[in-house]
Amino acid sequence: MGATKTFFCYAFLMNTTLQKTIEELTALPEDKQTVIVERLEDMISRATIDMKLANAEARGGKTSSDTFFAELRSQYGS
């Protein structure tokens, strides 16, 4: 199987998995959906912080914590 076919098969499976997951989530009570969304938002925030720190290190520089957190607050709220 070529790389393109492999990619499209993988993308199809991921899409199918995502659709099933969304169906399962929408069947949950709203309070449980809220908890899941809050946890996902936390994970995204952490991933964003990790990415920004890794980018700063890759540039060979440092990002002051004040500047870094000011940027996060402006983008994602505090």
N, CA, C and O atoms as a CHARMM CRD file, in Angstrom:
* protein
*
  312
    1    1 MET  N      0.85100  -1.17700   0.00000 PROA 1      0.00000
    2    1 MET  CA     0.00000   0.00000   0.00000 PROA 1      0.00000
    3    1 MET  C      0.89200   1.23300   0.00000 PROA 1      0.00000
    4    1 MET  O      1.84500   1.30800   0.77600 PROA 1      0.00000
    5    2 GLY  N      0.59600   2.19200  -0.85500 PROA 2      0.00000
    6    2 GLY  CA     1.39500   3.40100  -0.94500 PROA 2      0.00000
    7    2 GLY  C      1.14200   4.31800   0.24600 PROA 2      0.00000
    8    2 GLY  O      0.18200   4.14700   0.99800 PROA 2      0.00000
    9    3 ALA  N      2.02100   5.28200   0.39200 PROA 3      0.00000
   10    3 ALA  CA     1.92300   6.21900   1.51300 PROA 3      0.00000
   11    3 ALA  C      0.61700   7.00500   1.46700 PROA 3      0.00000
   12    3 ALA  O      0.02100   7.27800   2.51000 PROA 3      0.00000
   13    4 THR  N      0.17300   7.36800   0.28000 PROA 4      0.00000
   14    4 THR  CA    -1.06600   8.14300   0.15900 PROA 4      0.00000
   15    4 THR  C     -2.26300   7.32100   0.60000 PROA 4      0.00000
   16    4 THR  O     -3.12900   7.81100   1.32500 PROA 4      0.00000
   17    5 LYS  N     -2.31200   6.06800   0.16200 PROA 5      0.00000
   18    5 LYS  CA    -3.41800   5.19200   0.57400 PROA 5      0.00000
   19    5 LYS  C     -3.39800   4.97000   2.08000 PROA 5      0.00000
   20    5 LYS  O     -4.43700   4.99100   2.74000 PROA 5      0.00000
   21    6 THR  N     -2.21600   4.76000   2.60400 PROA 6      0.00000
   22    6 THR  CA    -2.08200   4.54400   4.04700 PROA 6      0.00000
   23    6 THR  C     -2.59100   5.75800   4.80700 PROA 6      0.00000
   24    6 THR  O     -3.30800   5.61900   5.79800 PROA 6      0.00000
   25    7 PHE  N     -2.22000   6.94900   4.34500 PROA 7      0.00000
   26    7 PHE  CA    -2.66400   8.17400   4.99800 PROA 7      0.00000
   27    7 PHE  C     -4.17900   8.28600   4.97500 PROA 7      0.00000
   28    7 PHE  O     -4.79400   8.59300   5.99700 PROA 7      0.00000
   29    8 PHE  N     -4.79100   8.03900   3.81500 PROA 8      0.00000
   30    8 PHE  CA    -6.24000   8.17800   3.70800 PROA 8      0.00000
   31    8 PHE  C     -6.96700   7.11900   4.53500 PROA 8      0.00000
   32    8 PHE  O     -8.02700   7.40500   5.09200 PROA 8      0.00000
   33    9 CYS  N     -6.43300   5.92500   4.62600 PROA 9      0.00000
   34    9 CYS  CA    -7.03500   4.89500   5.47800 PROA 9      0.00000
   35    9 CYS  C     -6.96100   5.32600   6.94500 PROA 9      0.00000
   36    9 CYS  O     -7.92900   5.19400   7.69400 PROA 9      0.00000
   37   10 TYR  N     -5.81200   5.83600   7.33300 PROA 10     0.00000
   38   10 TYR  CA    -5.63000   6.32100   8.70100 PROA 10     0.00000
   39   10 TYR  C     -6.58300   7.47300   8.99000 PROA 10     0.00000
   40   10 TYR  O     -7.22100   7.50200  10.04200 PROA 10     0.00000
   41   11 ALA  N     -6.68500   8.42300   8.06200 PROA 11     0.00000
   42   11 ALA  CA    -7.57100   9.57800   8.24400 PROA 11     0.00000
   43   11 ALA  C     -9.02200   9.12600   8.34600 PROA 11     0.00000
   44   11 ALA  O     -9.77800   9.65400   9.16200 PROA 11     0.00000
   45   12 PHE  N     -9.41800   8.15700   7.53100 PROA 12     0.00000
   46   12 PHE  CA   -10.78800   7.63900   7.58700 PROA 12     0.00000
   47   12 PHE  C    -11.06500   6.99900   8.93600 PROA 12     0.00000
   48   12 PHE  O    -12.11300   7.23500   9.53700 PROA 12     0.00000
   49   13 LEU  N    -10.12400   6.18700   9.41300 PROA 13     0.00000
   50   13 LEU  CA   -10.31700   5.53600  10.71700 PROA 13     0.00000
   51   13 LEU  C    -10.38200   6.55500  11.84700 PROA 13     0.00000
   52   13 LEU  O    -11.18800   6.41700  12.76700 PROA 13     0.00000
   53   14 MET  N     -9.53500   7.57500  11.77700 PROA 14     0.00000
   54   14 MET  CA    -9.55400   8.61200  12.80800 PROA 14     0.00000
   55   14 MET  C    -10.87700   9.37300  12.78100 PROA 14     0.00000
   56   14 MET  O    -11.44500   9.67700  13.82900 PROA 14     0.00000
   57   15 ASN  N    -11.36300   9.67700  11.58200 PROA 15     0.00000
   58   15 ASN  CA   -12.62700  10.38700  11.44400 PROA 15     0.00000
   59   15 ASN  C    -13.77300   9.54900  12.00700 PROA 15     0.00000
   60   15 ASN  O    -14.63600  10.06900  12.71500 PROA 15     0.00000
   61   16 THR  N    -13.78100   8.26400  11.69500 PROA 16     0.00000
   62   16 THR  CA   -14.81000   7.36300  12.19300 PROA 16     0.00000
   63   16 THR  C    -14.75100   7.28200  13.71700 PROA 16     0.00000
   64   16 THR  O    -15.78300   7.33300  14.38700 PROA 16     0.00000
   65   17 THR  N    -13.55600   7.15800  14.25300 PROA 17     0.00000
   66   17 THR  CA   -13.38000   7.09800  15.70000 PROA 17     0.00000
   67   17 THR  C    -13.85900   8.38300  16.36200 PROA 17     0.00000
   68   17 THR  O    -14.52500   8.34200  17.39600 PROA 17     0.00000
   69   18 LEU  N    -13.52300   9.51600  15.77000 PROA 18     0.00000
   70   18 LEU  CA   -13.95000  10.80400  16.30700 PROA 18     0.00000
   71   18 LEU  C    -15.47000  10.92700  16.27800 PROA 18     0.00000
   72   18 LEU  O    -16.06400  11.40000  17.24600 PROA 18     0.00000
   73   19 GLN  N    -16.10000  10.51500  15.20100 PROA 19     0.00000
   74   19 GLN  CA   -17.56000  10.57400  15.10500 PROA 19     0.00000
   75   19 GLN  C    -18.21600   9.71500  16.18500 PROA 19     0.00000
   76   19 GLN  O    -19.18000  10.14500  16.81800 PROA 19     0.00000
   77   20 LYS  N    -17.70200   8.50900  16.39700 PROA 20     0.00000
   78   20 LYS  CA   -18.25700   7.62800  17.43100 PROA 20     0.00000
   79   20 LYS  C    -18.07200   8.23300  18.82000 PROA 20     0.00000
   80   20 LYS  O    -18.96300   8.15600  19.66600 PROA 20     0.00000
   81   21 THR  N    -16.91700   8.82900  19.04200 PROA 21     0.00000
   82   21 THR  CA   -16.64000   9.44800  20.33600 PROA 21     0.00000
   83   21 THR  C    -17.59400  10.60500  20.59200 PROA 21     0.00000
   84   21 THR  O    -18.11800  10.74400  21.69700 PROA 21     0.00000
   85   22 ILE  N    -17.82300  11.43000  19.58700 PROA 22     0.00000
   86   22 ILE  CA   -18.74600  12.56100  19.73300 PROA 22     0.00000
   87   22 ILE  C    -20.16000  12.05900  20.01300 PROA 22     0.00000
   88   22 ILE  O    -20.86500  12.63800  20.83800 PROA 22     0.00000
   89   23 GLU  N    -20.57700  11.00600  19.34800 PROA 23     0.00000
   90   23 GLU  CA   -21.89800  10.43400  19.60700 PROA 23     0.00000
   91   23 GLU  C    -22.02000   9.96800  21.05500 PROA 23     0.00000
   92   23 GLU  O    -23.03600  10.19800  21.71100 PROA 23     0.00000
   93   24 GLU  N    -20.96800   9.31000  21.54400 PROA 24     0.00000
   94   24 GLU  CA   -20.98400   8.84300  22.93100 PROA 24     0.00000
   95   24 GLU  C    -21.00500  10.01100  23.91000 PROA 24     0.00000
   96   24 GLU  O    -21.71000   9.97000  24.91700 PROA 24     0.00000
   97   25 LEU  N    -20.23400  11.04900  23.61400 PROA 25     0.00000
   98   25 LEU  CA   -20.19100  12.21500  24.49600 PROA 25     0.00000
   99   25 LEU  C    -21.52700  12.94900  24.54100 PROA 25     0.00000
  100   25 LEU  O    -21.96600  13.38500  25.60600 PROA 25     0.00000
  101   26 THR  N    -22.16500  13.08400  23.39300 PROA 26     0.00000
  102   26 THR  CA   -23.44300  13.79900  23.37400 PROA 26     0.00000
  103   26 THR  C    -24.54100  13.01900  24.08700 PROA 26     0.00000
  104   26 THR  O    -25.56000  13.59200  24.47100 PROA 26     0.00000
  105   27 ALA  N    -24.34300  11.73100  24.26500 PROA 27     0.00000
  106   27 ALA  CA   -25.32900  10.92900  24.99000 PROA 27     0.00000
  107   27 ALA  C    -25.17500  11.06300  26.51000 PROA 27     0.00000
  108   27 ALA  O    -26.06400  10.66700  27.26300 PROA 27     0.00000
  109   28 LEU  N    -24.05300  11.61700  26.95400 PROA 28     0.00000
  110   28 LEU  CA   -23.81500  11.78400  28.38700 PROA 28     0.00000
  111   28 LEU  C    -24.65200  12.93500  28.93700 PROA 28     0.00000
  112   28 LEU  O    -25.04300  13.83800  28.19700 PROA 28     0.00000
  113   29 PRO  N    -24.92700  12.89600  30.25400 PROA 29     0.00000
  114   29 PRO  CA   -25.61200  14.03100  30.87600 PROA 29     0.00000
  115   29 PRO  C    -24.76100  15.29700  30.73900 PROA 29     0.00000
  116   29 PRO  O    -23.53800  15.22400  30.62800 PROA 29     0.00000
  117   30 GLU  N    -25.41600  16.44100  30.74600 PROA 30     0.00000
  118   30 GLU  CA   -24.72000  17.70400  30.49300 PROA 30     0.00000
  119   30 GLU  C    -23.63300  17.99200  31.51400 PROA 30     0.00000
  120   30 GLU  O    -22.59200  18.54400  31.15800 PROA 30     0.00000
  121   31 ASP  N    -23.84700  17.63100  32.77500 PROA 31     0.00000
  122   31 ASP  CA   -22.81800  17.90100  33.78800 PROA 31     0.00000
  123   31 ASP  C    -21.54600  17.11900  33.50900 PROA 31     0.00000
  124   31 ASP  O    -20.44700  17.62000  33.74600 PROA 31     0.00000
  125   32 LYS  N    -21.67900  15.90400  33.01300 PROA 32     0.00000
  126   32 LYS  CA   -20.49000  15.11800  32.66800 PROA 32     0.00000
  127   32 LYS  C    -19.81400  15.68200  31.42700 PROA 32     0.00000
  128   32 LYS  O    -18.58600  15.67100  31.33700 PROA 32     0.00000
  129   33 GLN  N    -20.58800  16.17200  30.47400 PROA 33     0.00000
  130   33 GLN  CA   -20.02100  16.80600  29.28200 PROA 33     0.00000
  131   33 GLN  C    -19.20400  18.02400  29.68800 PROA 33     0.00000
  132   33 GLN  O    -18.12000  18.26100  29.15500 PROA 33     0.00000
  133   34 THR  N    -19.72800  18.79100  30.63100 PROA 34     0.00000
  134   34 THR  CA   -19.03700  19.99200  31.10400 PROA 34     0.00000
  135   34 THR  C    -17.68900  19.64500  31.71500 PROA 34     0.00000
  136   34 THR  O    -16.68900  20.31300  31.45200 PROA 34     0.00000
  137   35 VAL  N    -17.66600  18.59900  32.53100 PROA 35     0.00000
  138   35 VAL  CA   -16.41100  18.17400  33.16400 PROA 35     0.00000
  139   35 VAL  C    -15.39500  17.76000  32.10000 PROA 35     0.00000
  140   35 VAL  O    -14.21800  18.10900  32.19500 PROA 35     0.00000
  141   36 ILE  N    -15.84000  17.03100  31.10700 PROA 36     0.00000
  142   36 ILE  CA   -14.94100  16.57900  30.04100 PROA 36     0.00000
  143   36 ILE  C    -14.38400  17.78100  29.27000 PROA 36     0.00000
  144   36 ILE  O    -13.19000  17.82500  28.97300 PROA 36     0.00000
  145   37 VAL  N    -15.23000  18.74200  28.95100 PROA 37     0.00000
  146   37 VAL  CA   -14.77900  19.93500  28.22600 PROA 37     0.00000
  147   37 VAL  C    -13.74700  20.69400  29.05400 PROA 37     0.00000
  148   37 VAL  O    -12.73300  21.14400  28.52000 PROA 37     0.00000
  149   38 GLU  N    -13.99500  20.83700  30.35100 PROA 38     0.00000
  150   38 GLU  CA   -13.03800  21.53700  31.21400 PROA 38     0.00000
  151   38 GLU  C    -11.69600  20.82700  31.24200 PROA 38     0.00000
  152   38 GLU  O    -10.64900  21.47300  31.19400 PROA 38     0.00000
  153   39 ARG  N    -11.71800  19.52200  31.31700 PROA 39     0.00000
  154   39 ARG  CA   -10.45700  18.76000  31.31600 PROA 39     0.00000
  155   39 ARG  C     -9.72800  18.88900  29.99200 PROA 39     0.00000
  156   39 ARG  O     -8.50300  19.01100  29.96600 PROA 39     0.00000
  157   40 LEU  N    -10.46800  18.86500  28.89200 PROA 40     0.00000
  158   40 LEU  CA    -9.83900  19.04600  27.58000 PROA 40     0.00000
  159   40 LEU  C     -9.22000  20.43400  27.45300 PROA 40     0.00000
  160   40 LEU  O     -8.13000  20.58100  26.90200 PROA 40     0.00000
  161   41 GLU  N     -9.91000  21.44600  27.95900 PROA 41     0.00000
  162   41 GLU  CA    -9.36100  22.80200  27.92600 PROA 41     0.00000
  163   41 GLU  C     -8.06700  22.88600  28.73300 PROA 41     0.00000
  164   41 GLU  O     -7.11800  23.55100  28.31800 PROA 41     0.00000
  165   42 ASP  N     -8.02900  22.21300  29.88600 PROA 42     0.00000
  166   42 ASP  CA    -6.79700  22.17500  30.68000 PROA 42     0.00000
  167   42 ASP  C     -5.66100  21.52500  29.90000 PROA 42     0.00000
  168   42 ASP  O     -4.53200  22.01500  29.90700 PROA 42     0.00000
  169   43 MET  N     -5.97000  20.41400  29.22400 PROA 43     0.00000
  170   43 MET  CA    -4.94700  19.71800  28.45400 PROA 43     0.00000
  171   43 MET  C     -4.42000  20.59500  27.32600 PROA 43     0.00000
  172   43 MET  O     -3.21900  20.61400  27.05600 PROA 43     0.00000
  173   44 ILE  N     -5.32000  21.32000  26.66800 PROA 44     0.00000
  174   44 ILE  CA    -4.91600  22.20500  25.57200 PROA 44     0.00000
  175   44 ILE  C     -4.02800  23.32000  26.10400 PROA 44     0.00000
  176   44 ILE  O     -3.01300  23.65700  25.49400 PROA 44     0.00000
  177   45 SER  N     -4.41100  23.88800  27.23800 PROA 45     0.00000
  178   45 SER  CA    -3.60000  24.96000  27.83600 PROA 45     0.00000
  179   45 SER  C     -2.20600  24.46000  28.17400 PROA 45     0.00000
  180   45 SER  O     -1.21600  25.13700  27.90100 PROA 45     0.00000
  181   46 ARG  N     -2.12800  23.27600  28.76600 PROA 46     0.00000
  182   46 ARG  CA    -0.81800  22.70900  29.11300 PROA 46     0.00000
  183   46 ARG  C      0.01400  22.44900  27.86800 PROA 46     0.00000
  184   46 ARG  O      1.21400  22.72200  27.84800 PROA 46     0.00000
  185   47 ALA  N     -0.62300  21.92100  26.83200 PROA 47     0.00000
  186   47 ALA  CA     0.09700  21.65000  25.58300 PROA 47     0.00000
  187   47 ALA  C      0.60600  22.95000  24.96100 PROA 47     0.00000
  188   47 ALA  O      1.70400  22.99300  24.40800 PROA 47     0.00000
  189   48 THR  N     -0.19100  23.99700  25.05500 PROA 48     0.00000
  190   48 THR  CA     0.22000  25.29900  24.52600 PROA 48     0.00000
  191   48 THR  C      1.42800  25.82500  25.28300 PROA 48     0.00000
  192   48 THR  O      2.38000  26.32300  24.68000 PROA 48     0.00000
  193   49 ILE  N      1.38900  25.71600  26.58900 PROA 49     0.00000
  194   49 ILE  CA     2.52100  26.16400  27.40700 PROA 49     0.00000
  195   49 ILE  C      3.77200  25.37600  27.05700 PROA 49     0.00000
  196   49 ILE  O      4.83900  25.95900  26.86700 PROA 49     0.00000
  197   50 ASP  N      3.65100  24.05600  26.97000 PROA 50     0.00000
  198   50 ASP  CA     4.80000  23.21400  26.62200 PROA 50     0.00000
  199   50 ASP  C      5.36600  23.59300  25.25600 PROA 50     0.00000
  200   50 ASP  O      6.58300  23.66000  25.08200 PROA 50     0.00000
  201   51 MET  N      4.48200  23.84100  24.28900 PROA 51     0.00000
  202   51 MET  CA     4.92300  24.18700  22.94400 PROA 51     0.00000
  203   51 MET  C      5.67600  25.51900  22.94300 PROA 51     0.00000
  204   51 MET  O      6.72800  25.64100  22.31700 PROA 51     0.00000
  205   52 LYS  N      5.13400  26.51100  23.64400 PROA 52     0.00000
  206   52 LYS  CA     5.79100  27.82600  23.67900 PROA 52     0.00000
  207   52 LYS  C      7.15400  27.73700  24.36300 PROA 52     0.00000
  208   52 LYS  O      8.11100  28.37200  23.91900 PROA 52     0.00000
  209   53 LEU  N      7.24700  26.97000  25.41900 PROA 53     0.00000
  210   53 LEU  CA     8.53000  26.81400  26.09400 PROA 53     0.00000
  211   53 LEU  C      9.53400  26.08700  25.20300 PROA 53     0.00000
  212   53 LEU  O     10.70300  26.46600  25.14500 PROA 53     0.00000
  213   54 ALA  N      9.08400  25.05300  24.51500 PROA 54     0.00000
  214   54 ALA  CA     9.96900  24.31200  23.60500 PROA 54     0.00000
  215   54 ALA  C     10.44400  25.21300  22.47100 PROA 54     0.00000
  216   54 ALA  O     11.60900  25.15200  22.07800 PROA 54     0.00000
  217   55 ASN  N      9.55200  26.04700  21.94400 PROA 55     0.00000
  218   55 ASN  CA     9.93400  26.98000  20.87500 PROA 55     0.00000
  219   55 ASN  C     10.96300  27.98100  21.37400 PROA 55     0.00000
  220   55 ASN  O     11.90900  28.30700  20.65700 PROA 55     0.00000
  221   56 ALA  N     10.79200  28.46700  22.58300 PROA 56     0.00000
  222   56 ALA  CA    11.75100  29.42200  23.14900 PROA 56     0.00000
  223   56 ALA  C     13.11600  28.76200  23.31000 PROA 56     0.00000
  224   56 ALA  O     14.14000  29.36500  22.98900 PROA 56     0.00000
  225   57 GLU  N     13.13600  27.52700  23.80500 PROA 57     0.00000
  226   57 GLU  CA    14.40000  26.81500  23.97100 PROA 57     0.00000
  227   57 GLU  C     15.04500  26.54000  22.62000 PROA 57     0.00000
  228   57 GLU  O     16.26500  26.63800  22.48600 PROA 57     0.00000
  229   58 ALA  N     14.23800  26.19600  21.61400 PROA 58     0.00000
  230   58 ALA  CA    14.77300  25.90400  20.28300 PROA 58     0.00000
  231   58 ALA  C     15.40700  27.14800  19.65800 PROA 58     0.00000
  232   58 ALA  O     16.36900  27.04200  18.89700 PROA 58     0.00000
  233   59 ARG  N     14.87000  28.32000  19.97900 PROA 59     0.00000
  234   59 ARG  CA    15.44600  29.56600  19.48200 PROA 59     0.00000
  235   59 ARG  C     16.73300  29.90400  20.22300 PROA 59     0.00000
  236   59 ARG  O     17.47200  30.80200  19.82100 PROA 59     0.00000
  237   60 GLY  N     16.99500  29.18400  21.29900 PROA 60     0.00000
  238   60 GLY  CA    18.19300  29.44200  22.07500 PROA 60     0.00000
  239   60 GLY  C     18.00900  30.56800  23.06400 PROA 60     0.00000
  240   60 GLY  O     18.95100  30.97100  23.74600 PROA 60     0.00000
  241   61 GLY  N     16.81700  31.06500  23.13900 PROA 61     0.00000
  242   61 GLY  CA    16.54300  32.17000  24.04600 PROA 61     0.00000
  243   61 GLY  C     15.63500  31.73400  25.17500 PROA 61     0.00000
  244   61 GLY  O     15.23800  30.57400  25.28500 PROA 61     0.00000
  245   62 LYS  N     15.33800  32.66400  25.97000 PROA 62     0.00000
  246   62 LYS  CA    14.43500  32.40600  27.07900 PROA 62     0.00000
  247   62 LYS  C     13.25700  33.35900  26.94900 PROA 62     0.00000
  248   62 LYS  O     13.37500  34.45400  26.39800 PROA 62     0.00000
  249   63 THR  N     12.14600  32.92700  27.45600 PROA 63     0.00000
  250   63 THR  CA    10.96800  33.77500  27.49400 PROA 63     0.00000
  251   63 THR  C     10.71700  34.09000  28.95500 PROA 63     0.00000
  252   63 THR  O     10.56700  33.19000  29.78100 PROA 63     0.00000
  253   64 SER  N     10.67300  35.37000  29.26500 PROA 64     0.00000
  254   64 SER  CA    10.41700  35.70600  30.66100 PROA 64     0.00000
  255   64 SER  C      9.02800  35.22400  31.03100 PROA 64     0.00000
  256   64 SER  O      8.11200  35.25200  30.20900 PROA 64     0.00000
  257   65 SER  N      8.87500  34.78700  32.25300 PROA 65     0.00000
  258   65 SER  CA     7.58900  34.25000  32.67100 PROA 65     0.00000
  259   65 SER  C      6.50000  35.31700  32.60000 PROA 65     0.00000
  260   65 SER  O      5.35300  35.00400  32.28300 PROA 65     0.00000
  261   66 ASP  N      6.84200  36.57000  32.88900 PROA 66     0.00000
  262   66 ASP  CA     5.84100  37.63400  32.81700 PROA 66     0.00000
  263   66 ASP  C      5.32500  37.80300  31.39000 PROA 66     0.00000
  264   66 ASP  O      4.11900  37.90900  31.16700 PROA 66     0.00000
  265   67 THR  N      6.24600  37.82700  30.42900 PROA 67     0.00000
  266   67 THR  CA     5.85500  37.96600  29.02700 PROA 67     0.00000
  267   67 THR  C      5.05400  36.75800  28.57400 PROA 67     0.00000
  268   67 THR  O      4.02100  36.88900  27.91800 PROA 67     0.00000
  269   68 PHE  N      5.54100  35.59100  28.93000 PROA 68     0.00000
  270   68 PHE  CA     4.90600  34.34600  28.52200 PROA 68     0.00000
  271   68 PHE  C      3.47000  34.26800  29.03200 PROA 68     0.00000
  272   68 PHE  O      2.55100  33.98700  28.26200 PROA 68     0.00000
  273   69 PHE  N      3.27600  34.51500  30.32200 PROA 69     0.00000
  274   69 PHE  CA     1.93500  34.40500  30.89100 PROA 69     0.00000
  275   69 PHE  C      1.02900  35.54700  30.42800 PROA 69     0.00000
  276   69 PHE  O     -0.18300  35.35900  30.32700 PROA 69     0.00000
  277   70 ALA  N      1.57900  36.70400  30.15100 PROA 70     0.00000
  278   70 ALA  CA     0.77700  37.80100  29.59900 PROA 70     0.00000
  279   70 ALA  C      0.23000  37.41400  28.22700 PROA 70     0.00000
  280   70 ALA  O     -0.92700  37.69200  27.91300 PROA 70     0.00000
  281   71 GLU  N      1.06200  36.77500  27.41700 PROA 71     0.00000
  282   71 GLU  CA     0.61600  36.30700  26.10500 PROA 71     0.00000
  283   71 GLU  C     -0.49900  35.27500  26.25300 PROA 71     0.00000
  284   71 GLU  O     -1.50600  35.34500  25.54700 PROA 71     0.00000
  285   72 LEU  N     -0.32900  34.32900  27.15400 PROA 72     0.00000
  286   72 LEU  CA    -1.35700  33.30400  27.35700 PROA 72     0.00000
  287   72 LEU  C     -2.65500  33.93100  27.83600 PROA 72     0.00000
  288   72 LEU  O     -3.73000  33.56900  27.35700 PROA 72     0.00000
  289   73 ARG  N     -2.57300  34.85900  28.76900 PROA 73     0.00000
  290   73 ARG  CA    -3.78000  35.50100  29.27200 PROA 73     0.00000
  291   73 ARG  C     -4.49800  36.26700  28.16900 PROA 73     0.00000
  292   73 ARG  O     -5.72700  36.25400  28.10200 PROA 73     0.00000
  293   74 SER  N     -3.74500  36.92800  27.31200 PROA 74     0.00000
  294   74 SER  CA    -4.37600  37.70400  26.24000 PROA 74     0.00000
  295   74 SER  C     -5.05400  36.78500  25.21200 PROA 74     0.00000
  296   74 SER  O     -6.07700  37.14900  24.63300 PROA 74     0.00000
  297   75 GLN  N     -4.49100  35.61400  24.99300 PROA 75     0.00000
  298   75 GLN  CA    -5.05300  34.69200  24.02100 PROA 75     0.00000
  299   75 GLN  C     -6.17200  33.83200  24.58000 PROA 75     0.00000
  300   75 GLN  O     -7.15800  33.56800  23.89100 PROA 75     0.00000
  301   76 TYR  N     -6.02700  33.39000  25.83000 PROA 76     0.00000
  302   76 TYR  CA    -6.95500  32.38900  26.35500 PROA 76     0.00000
  303   76 TYR  C     -7.73900  32.87300  27.56100 PROA 76     0.00000
  304   76 TYR  O     -8.52200  32.11300  28.13000 PROA 76     0.00000
  305   77 GLY  N     -7.54800  34.10200  27.95700 PROA 77     0.00000
  306   77 GLY  CA    -8.23800  34.59600  29.13900 PROA 77     0.00000
  307   77 GLY  C     -7.53700  34.12700  30.38700 PROA 77     0.00000
  308   77 GLY  O     -6.65400  33.27100  30.34200 PROA 77     0.00000
  309   78 SER  N     -7.93700  34.69100  31.48800 PROA 78     0.00000
  310   78 SER  CA    -7.24800  34.34500  32.72900 PROA 78     0.00000
  311   78 SER  C     -8.22600  33.77400  33.69200 PROA 78     0.00000
  312   78 SER  O     -7.85400  33.41300  34.80800 PROA 78     0.00000
